Amino acid sequence: MVAIIFVINIFYVSFFTVRMILTLKGYRYYAAAVSMVEVVIYVVGLGLVLDNLNEIQNLIAYAVGYGMGVIIGMKIEEKMALGYITVNVITTDNGLELPSKLRTLGYGVTDWEANGLEGGRWAMQILTPRKYELKLYERIKEIDPKAFIISYEPKAIHGGFWVKSVRRRMTREEQAS
């Protein structure tokens, strides 16, 4: 009974976490479908615990399964990598030609001269699908190990060449690797 409650709660909370992410990212129909499975799992798991409330190990299994479900749900969401990421990069050496090298690799890069505490800098803003985020960091660090990198998720994207052309380039890069 303890193992069943533990596993059920892992599944329930994993579905809950994925549903929440889908909801926040605007995938309402997928979120609705996941929530239907989620609620069935929840009712079954909670029913087992409430039917055997006098056995503390069932409650402990429920709580530990809940915690494990959060971790597993987050790992699933990382693998799904929905949406886009915006990466701001600041470098001290524009002689590295970091923007043009990244464009060659298929990334959409907007760059400009900037000034920092210790003088001139080169700043870039790069938009990429989240599934390419770690690969982008690796590429930047290969070209400039001292680059300052900040990333965040944009809420909305509108206009520019980026959406269609970068998707095509990234698809070509995926096929090449």
Secondary structure, DSSP 8 states (H G I E B T S, - for coil): -HHHHHHHHHHHHHHHHHHHHHHHTT-HHHHHHHHHHHHHHHHHHHHHHHHTTT-HHHHHHHHHHHHHHHHHHHHHHHHH--SEEEEEEEES-GGG-HHHHHHHTT-EEEEEEEEETTEEEEEEEEEEEGGGHHHHHHHHHHH-TT-EEEEE--S---SSSHHHHHHHHHHHHHHH-
